[in-house]
Amino acid sequence: MLHELFSIIQNRRSHPGEGSYTAHLFASGEDAILRKVGEEAMEVILATKDQGNQRVVEEVADLFYHTLVLLSSRGLSLDDIESELRRRHTDRQNPPVDLSADSSLGLR
């Protein structure tokens, strides 16, 4: 679903439709998009504190949407995020070995 939503967002960026909230965000510029991302992040926090799981799900969905708009506005994609997550996971699976601290090898 996230890829499908991102595709719709990309389409609205390329073909802004009258009355489209997404097109309005793009037209408003990056600062407006950033404000919405920040606002939605705060709403996730507030929902988590005392509004129940359904509200958390709703607010996280809003945060994901606005984050996807931000990525699109910067020419980034979900693939960029997935690549970074994959890189981090791979790095954790195969952490670099620091040989400089291993005196058993006689290296200093």
C-alpha positions, 0 to 999 in steps of 0.5 A, a space after each residue: 500500500 505504501 508504494 501505491 500511495 507513493 505512486 499517487 503522490 508522485 502523480 499529483 506532483 506531476 499532474 496537480 489537480 484542482 482541489 487536491 490536498 497533495 497538490 496544495 502541499 507541493 504548491 505550498 513548498 517544503 516549509 509547509 510540508 515540513 510543518 505538516 510532518 512535524 505536526 503529525 509527529 507530535 500528534 503520534 506522540 500525543 495519541 500514544 500517550 492517551 488516545 488509544 491504539 486506533 488513534 495511534 494507527 490513524 496518526 501514524 498513517 497521517 505521518 507516513 503520508 506526509 513523509 511520503 510527500 516530503 520524500 517526493 518533494 525532494 526527489 527521493 523515493 521509498 526505494 531510497 528508504 528501503 535501501 538505507 534500512 537494508 544497509 543498516 540491517 546488513 551492517 548489523 549482521 556483519 559488524 566491522 571488526 576493529 583489529 586495532 584493539 585486538 592485542 592477540 594479533 600483535 597489531 597496534 
